[in-house]
Amino acid sequence: MASKGSTIKDAIKAWEEKTGEVAAEATKVKLISCQPFIVKMDASLATLAKCEQLGLSTNQIEKISSLQGMPHLRILSLGRNSIKKIEGLDAVADTLEELWISYNSIERLNGIECCKKLKVIYASNNKIKDWAGLQPLASLPAIEEVLFYMNPLEEKCSADGVWVAEMTKRFPTLKKLDGKPIIREGAGDDEEEKAD
């Protein structure tokens, strides 16, 4: 018989025992690589009312859910799970600034459009294969840093030598792409004009 996995409640209890902290008071909670793995985000997350950074990476979570009751969440880490699509972010749309979802099975970023304060998205090693999969980025006014290394689209465009040029053209607010600062033609011209 297969194990049903850890519940969020059990994982929180184990985290409290390990760290000596009270989860309800903590601003940073890491429920990473739990044994057995967490398979579902559930309503117990609401007990983390003061949490600003939630780490749930290296588990077996298939669906983003149950983020209601987390009014301060700024960083959500869900790397190395089994997530196929982005959903359930409406509850943290007004506060979420960083979404870390590398090493999942995501083909499209649909579902991030509600997160208008999102500045950073790490989504390397996923399955984004076309520009339509990245299009939701265009609706994020604050997006500055993205990581899409090792997605089929990035691999193809990098092989063709057009990745950086296409990303900077399509998403003009980007400052950092795949770990490297973006240098745009004409950068610094504004300062020279102001000095005149």
C-alpha positions as CSV (number, residue, x, y, z in Angstrom):
1,M,0.0,0.0,0.0
2,A,1.4,3.4,-1.0
3,S,1.9,6.1,1.5
4,K,-0.7,8.9,1.4
5,G,2.0,11.5,2.0
6,S,2.4,14.2,4.7
7,T,-0.4,16.6,5.4
8,I,0.4,20.3,5.7
9,K,-0.7,20.1,9.3
10,D,1.8,17.3,10.0
11,A,4.5,19.1,8.1
12,I,4.0,22.3,10.1
13,K,4.1,20.4,13.4
14,A,7.3,18.7,12.4
15,W,8.8,22.1,11.3
16,E,7.8,23.6,14.7
17,E,9.5,20.7,16.5
18,K,12.6,20.9,14.4
19,T,13.0,24.7,14.6
20,G,11.5,25.5,17.9
21,E,9.5,28.3,16.3
22,V,5.7,28.8,16.4
23,A,4.5,28.6,12.8
24,A,1.6,31.0,13.3
25,E,4.1,33.7,14.3
26,A,6.8,32.9,11.7
27,T,7.5,35.0,8.6
28,K,9.5,32.3,6.9
29,V,8.3,28.7,6.9
30,K,10.1,25.9,4.9
31,L,8.2,22.6,4.5
32,I,10.8,21.3,2.1
33,S,11.4,17.7,1.1
34,C,9.1,16.4,3.8
35,Q,9.1,12.6,4.5
36,P,6.7,11.3,3.4
37,F,6.3,14.1,0.7
38,I,3.5,16.6,0.9
39,V,1.1,15.8,-1.9
40,K,-1.6,18.5,-1.4
41,M,-1.8,22.1,-0.3
42,D,-4.7,22.3,2.2
43,A,-6.5,24.7,4.5
44,S,-3.9,24.2,7.2
45,L,-1.8,26.8,5.4
46,A,-4.2,29.4,6.8
47,T,-2.5,28.9,10.2
48,L,0.6,30.6,8.7
49,A,-1.1,34.0,8.9
50,K,2.2,36.0,9.3
51,C,4.1,34.0,6.7
52,E,5.9,36.1,4.1
53,Q,8.0,33.3,2.5
54,L,6.6,29.8,2.2
55,G,8.8,27.0,1.0
56,L,7.1,23.9,-0.3
57,S,9.7,22.7,-2.7
58,T,10.8,19.1,-3.3
59,N,7.5,17.5,-2.5
60,Q,4.9,15.9,-4.7
61,I,2.3,18.7,-4.9
62,E,0.2,18.6,-8.1
63,K,-2.0,21.7,-7.6
64,I,-1.5,25.2,-6.2
65,S,-4.4,25.8,-3.8
66,S,-5.5,26.8,-0.3
67,L,-3.5,30.1,-0.1
68,Q,-6.5,32.0,1.5
69,G,-5.6,33.2,4.9
70,M,-2.0,34.2,4.0
71,P,-2.3,37.9,3.6
72,H,1.4,38.6,3.9
73,L,2.8,36.0,1.5
74,R,5.5,37.6,-0.8
75,I,7.6,34.6,-1.8
76,L,6.1,31.2,-2.8
77,S,8.6,28.4,-3.5
78,L,7.1,25.3,-5.2
79,G,10.1,24.1,-7.2
80,R,10.6,20.3,-7.7
81,N,7.0,19.3,-7.4
82,S,4.5,17.8,-9.9
83,I,2.7,21.0,-10.9
84,K,1.3,21.1,-14.4
85,K,-0.5,24.5,-14.4
86,I,-0.5,27.7,-12.4
87,E,-3.7,28.3,-10.5
88,G,-5.0,29.3,-7.1
89,L,-2.9,32.5,-6.9
90,D,-5.9,34.9,-6.6
91,A,-5.8,34.7,-2.8
92,V,-2.3,36.1,-2.8
93,A,-2.5,38.3,-5.9
94,D,-2.1,41.6,-3.9
95,T,1.0,40.5,-2.1
96,L,3.0,37.9,-4.1
97,E,6.3,39.3,-5.4
98,E,8.2,36.1,-6.2
99,L,7.1,32.7,-7.6
100,W,9.6,29.9,-7.7
101,I,8.3,27.0,-9.7
102,S,11.3,25.5,-11.5
103,Y,11.5,21.7,-12.1
104,N,7.8,21.1,-12.6
105,S,5.7,20.2,-15.7
106,I,4.3,23.7,-16.6
107,E,3.6,24.5,-20.2
108,R,2.0,27.9,-19.8
109,L,2.2,30.7,-17.3
110,N,-1.6,31.3,-17.5
111,G,-2.7,32.0,-14.0
112,I,-0.1,34.6,-13.0
113,E,-2.0,37.5,-14.6
114,C,-3.7,38.3,-11.3
115,C,-0.4,38.9,-9.5
116,K,0.3,42.5,-10.4
117,K,3.1,42.9,-7.9
118,L,5.0,39.9,-9.2
119,K,8.6,40.9,-9.7
120,V,10.4,37.5,-10.0
121,I,9.4,34.2,-11.6
122,Y,11.8,31.3,-11.6
123,A,10.4,28.6,-13.9
124,S,13.5,26.8,-15.3
125,N,13.3,23.2,-16.3
126,N,9.6,23.1,-17.2
127,K,7.8,22.4,-20.4
128,I,7.2,25.9,-21.9
129,K,7.5,25.3,-25.6
130,D,6.0,28.4,-27.3
131,W,5.6,32.1,-27.0
132,A,2.0,31.7,-26.1
133,G,3.2,29.9,-22.9
134,L,5.0,33.1,-21.8
135,Q,2.5,35.6,-23.0
136,P,0.9,36.1,-19.5
137,L,4.2,37.8,-18.4
138,A,3.1,40.8,-20.6
139,S,0.3,41.6,-18.1
140,L,2.7,41.9,-15.2
141,P,3.7,45.6,-14.8
142,A,6.4,44.9,-12.1
143,I,8.1,41.8,-13.6
144,E,11.9,42.4,-13.5
145,E,13.6,39.0,-13.2
146,V,12.7,35.7,-14.9
147,L,14.4,32.3,-15.2
148,F,13.3,30.1,-18.1
149,Y,16.5,28.1,-18.6
150,M,16.0,24.6,-19.9
151,N,12.5,25.0,-21.2
152,P,12.0,23.9,-24.9
153,L,11.3,27.5,-26.0
154,E,14.4,28.8,-24.4
155,E,16.6,25.9,-25.7
156,K,15.3,26.5,-29.3
157,C,15.6,30.2,-29.2
158,S,19.1,30.1,-27.6
159,A,20.3,27.6,-30.2
160,D,19.0,30.1,-32.9
161,G,20.7,33.0,-31.1
162,V,17.5,35.0,-30.6
163,W,16.5,34.3,-26.9
164,V,17.7,37.4,-25.2
165,A,16.7,39.7,-28.1
166,E,13.2,38.3,-28.2
167,M,12.7,38.3,-24.5
168,T,13.8,41.9,-24.1
169,K,11.6,43.0,-27.0
170,R,8.5,41.2,-25.8
171,F,8.9,42.0,-22.1
172,P,10.5,45.5,-21.8
173,T,10.4,45.7,-18.0
174,L,12.8,42.8,-17.6
175,K,16.1,43.6,-15.9
176,K,17.5,40.1,-15.4
177,L,17.0,37.0,-17.6
178,D,18.2,33.5,-16.7
179,G,20.6,34.9,-14.0
180,K,22.2,37.6,-16.2
181,P,21.5,41.4,-16.2
182,I,19.9,42.7,-19.4
183,I,21.8,45.4,-21.1
184,R,19.7,47.3,-23.5
185,E,20.9,49.5,-26.4
186,G,20.6,53.1,-25.5
187,A,20.7,52.4,-21.7
188,G,22.0,55.4,-19.9
189,D,20.9,57.9,-22.6
190,D,18.3,59.3,-20.1
191,E,21.0,60.2,-17.6
192,E,23.0,62.0,-20.3
193,E,19.9,64.0,-21.4
194,K,19.1,65.0,-17.8
195,A,22.7,66.3,-17.4
196,D,22.4,68.7,-20.3
